[in-house]
Amino acid sequence: MVSETIEAPGETAPPSMPHSWRTLLAGLAICAALACLSLGLIGRFLVKRPIDLRGNMLGLAVQFEDSLAAHQIPRANVVRQESINKRDEQALWQHYTFEVAVPETLSAEGVERLIRRAMLERNVAVSAVSTPTPTDRTLALTSFGREFATVRLTGGKPPILERTDLTVACGRLADEMQALLEAHGVAHGDIQRAPATPRQNDTAQWTFTEITAPLPQGLSVAALQSLIESGLSQRDEVVAAPDTDHTGKTARFTITYMGLECLVLEVASAGTEQPSTDVPPVQLPVLSPLLMEPSGEEEDEPDVERLPLDSQDLNGASLTQQPEGTEAPANTPLQVAIIVDDGGYGGATTDKILGLDPRLTLAILPNTPKATDTAEQAIKKGFEVIIHMPMESFSPASDFPGCLRIGMADGEILSSLRQAIDEIPCAVGVNNHTGSKFTSDEKAMGAFLKALSTFTTAEDKPFYFIDSCTTRHSVAHRVAMALGIPTEVRDVFLDDKPDAAFREAQFENLVAWCKKDGAAIGICHFRAASAAFLADKLQELERRGITLVHASELVQ
């Protein structure tokens, strides 16, 4: 008989625990550890997983094609070959190859410049891989540190041959050599100077001159050599060792400029007395500083402080002209743009200028040692950058490398401008350096401004032009207006005399023009005194209710 346990009505058995609390907590700890391990493995996978840049690179490839089409290169001329997948430890991307047939109206060199400007604003680096012929070249496009495209340019017209014009510098060197001889007692009539002979190669054009003269009395050939070399020691002119005869009384000096033979000086002694080897303490004629090329040494900007100022061909009345008429209505916003000319040499003054209010507009001279570097630093700090284009002046002392001259062919002007834009690709406008002669010539200015209208900025906008107005006969502003180029004209030169009183008076003149017209443009220069002057006066503008703006905001 089986006995049964009968529970009393209303009583329930307590629930049983399958595991102890300790066991439960241990299980939870194991689960947490496994979760952490899983997260660690996932994180490690994500860190090591390559970044997918294929979409980015495809977008850049499409933008590249669009930029070519926007600059008159038919889409039919651009063939994009099938992409190739690439990867490294950190990323995967696609590499494209473009075959671009350059139209006959353009050159491969010009299209390369176009590509460099268009890609600059997209942070794409462009490098030349090869240039097998003048009409064929291969480029590499790089973004995110990885090459994503090869561009082969073929066809087009041959590029315009660009030659640096050194004729003026070589002619001046011959003048100064003759002056040196005359300063040491050689009569003008005893110096025979042959007519200058034009010469050129693929990179430059210059003149060659032969001078024959008696050896200055009291000097040996060696002493004359020391005399000449002491006058040329800090320049690119190189005096070759003289070729002397056995008597040591005649010699032929060969002098080069920028590596080019431009002058031969033959001297002969008529007497038999052995001349002294000591150089007499006679003051040497000062050679033009414009024959000096930057040495690359860290100096306190000796060249820029001695550059000819833009206003040198203006008389006093034109330089300090006061506004006439009533002031603008009281509620008119007052704006001033200040352009700082002659940038591109670097040094302490440049550092001071770059530390000022970035609403200044900096005008950079092409063909200067720090042009590109100064422009890039300025853009990063928020300054506006324009090209300070050298133009021919009535003053012969204003010659400058790359200077535009009356009589230049349209192709030469276009080539010089293209070179300047390539050197300063972040520029958005142009003003003239000196140029009293060039800006007075309607034909020359028309050729230049038509050439300027064929270019666009890195943001694909037209360049503007500021007439520095270095002569009251300038037609530059009028011609620019007729051609539809955004333009304006300078109102005041702030620092074209070295004294502080002049700068103060001209600053008040700038304020007066601003109050009359509602806006005004002033020009000063990369000079130590001007940098200190600006540091003080820019704050004063704000206190007087005048807003400093970039020059682009005032062009029409």
MOHUDA-V839901 format. One record per residue. RES is the residue in three letters. PHI is phi as a letter, one per 40 degrees, with the letter a starting at -180 (* if undefined). Layout:
BEGIN
res->(RES RES)
phi->(PHI PHI)
END
This chain:
BEGIN
res->(MET VAL SER GLU THR ILE GLU ALA PRO GLY GLU THR ALA PRO PRO SER MET PRO HIS SER TRP ARG THR LEU LEU ALA GLY LEU ALA ILE CYS ALA ALA LEU ALA CYS LEU SER LEU GLY LEU ILE GLY ARG PHE LEU VAL LYS ARG PRO ILE ASP LEU ARG GLY ASN MET LEU GLY LEU ALA VAL GLN PHE GLU ASP SER LEU ALA ALA HIS GLN ILE PRO ARG ALA ASN VAL VAL ARG GLN GLU SER ILE ASN LYS ARG ASP GLU GLN ALA LEU TRP GLN HIS TYR THR PHE GLU VAL ALA VAL PRO GLU THR LEU SER ALA GLU GLY VAL GLU ARG LEU ILE ARG ARG ALA MET LEU GLU ARG ASN VAL ALA VAL SER ALA VAL SER THR PRO THR PRO THR ASP ARG THR LEU ALA LEU THR SER PHE GLY ARG GLU PHE ALA THR VAL ARG LEU THR GLY GLY LYS PRO PRO ILE LEU GLU ARG THR ASP LEU THR VAL ALA CYS GLY ARG LEU ALA ASP GLU MET GLN ALA LEU LEU GLU ALA HIS GLY VAL ALA HIS GLY ASP ILE GLN ARG ALA PRO ALA THR PRO ARG GLN ASN ASP THR ALA GLN TRP THR PHE THR GLU ILE THR ALA PRO LEU PRO GLN GLY LEU SER VAL ALA ALA LEU GLN SER LEU ILE GLU SER GLY LEU SER GLN ARG ASP GLU VAL VAL ALA ALA PRO ASP THR ASP HIS THR GLY LYS THR ALA ARG PHE THR ILE THR TYR MET GLY LEU GLU CYS LEU VAL LEU GLU VAL ALA SER ALA GLY THR GLU GLN PRO SER THR ASP VAL PRO PRO VAL GLN LEU PRO VAL LEU SER PRO LEU LEU MET GLU PRO SER GLY GLU GLU GLU ASP GLU PRO ASP VAL GLU ARG LEU PRO LEU ASP SER GLN ASP LEU ASN GLY ALA SER LEU THR GLN GLN PRO GLU GLY THR GLU ALA PRO ALA ASN THR PRO LEU GLN VAL ALA ILE ILE VAL ASP ASP GLY GLY TYR GLY GLY ALA THR THR ASP LYS ILE LEU GLY LEU ASP PRO ARG LEU THR LEU ALA ILE LEU PRO ASN THR PRO LYS ALA THR ASP THR ALA GLU GLN ALA ILE LYS LYS GLY PHE GLU VAL ILE ILE HIS MET PRO MET GLU SER PHE SER PRO ALA SER ASP PHE PRO GLY CYS LEU ARG ILE GLY MET ALA ASP GLY GLU ILE LEU SER SER LEU ARG GLN ALA ILE ASP GLU ILE PRO CYS ALA VAL GLY VAL ASN ASN HIS THR GLY SER LYS PHE THR SER ASP GLU LYS ALA MET GLY ALA PHE LEU LYS ALA LEU SER THR PHE THR THR ALA GLU ASP LYS PRO PHE TYR PHE ILE ASP SER CYS THR THR ARG HIS SER VAL ALA HIS ARG VAL ALA MET ALA LEU GLY ILE PRO THR GLU VAL ARG ASP VAL PHE LEU ASP ASP LYS PRO ASP ALA ALA PHE ARG GLU ALA GLN PHE GLU ASN LEU VAL ALA TRP CYS LYS LYS ASP GLY ALA ALA ILE GLY ILE CYS HIS PHE ARG ALA ALA SER ALA ALA PHE LEU ALA ASP LYS LEU GLN GLU LEU GLU ARG ARG GLY ILE THR LEU VAL HIS ALA SER GLU LEU VAL GLN)
phi->(* c c b c b c c d g c b c c c c c c b c d c c c c c c c c c c c c c c c c c c c c c c c c c c c c c c c b c c c c c c c c c c c c c c c c c b g b d c c c b b c c c c b c b a b c b a b a b b b b b b b c c d c c b b c c c c c c c c c c c c d c b f b c b b c c a b c b c b b a b b b b b a f g b c b a b b b c b g g c c c c c b b c c b c c c c c c c c c c c c c c c c c b g c c d c c c b b c d c b c b a b c b a b a b b b b b b a c c d c g b c c c c c c c c c c c c b c b b c c b c c d c c b c c c g b b a b c b b b b f g b c b a b b b b a c c c b c c c c c c c c c b c c c c c d c c c c b d c g c c b c f c c c c b c c c c c c c c c d c c c b d c c b g c c c d c c c c b b b b b c b c g c h b g g c c c c c c c c c d c c c b b b b c c g b c b d c c c c c c c c c c h c c b b c c c c b c b c c c c c c a d g c c b c g c c d c c c c c c c c c c c c c b c c c b a a b c c f g d c c c c b c c c c c c c c c c c c c b b c c c g b c c b b b c c f c a c c c b d c c c c c c c g c d a a b c c b c c b c b c c c c c c c c c c c c c c c c c c c b g a a b b b b b c b d c c c c c c d c c c c c d c c c g b c c b c c c c b c b)
END
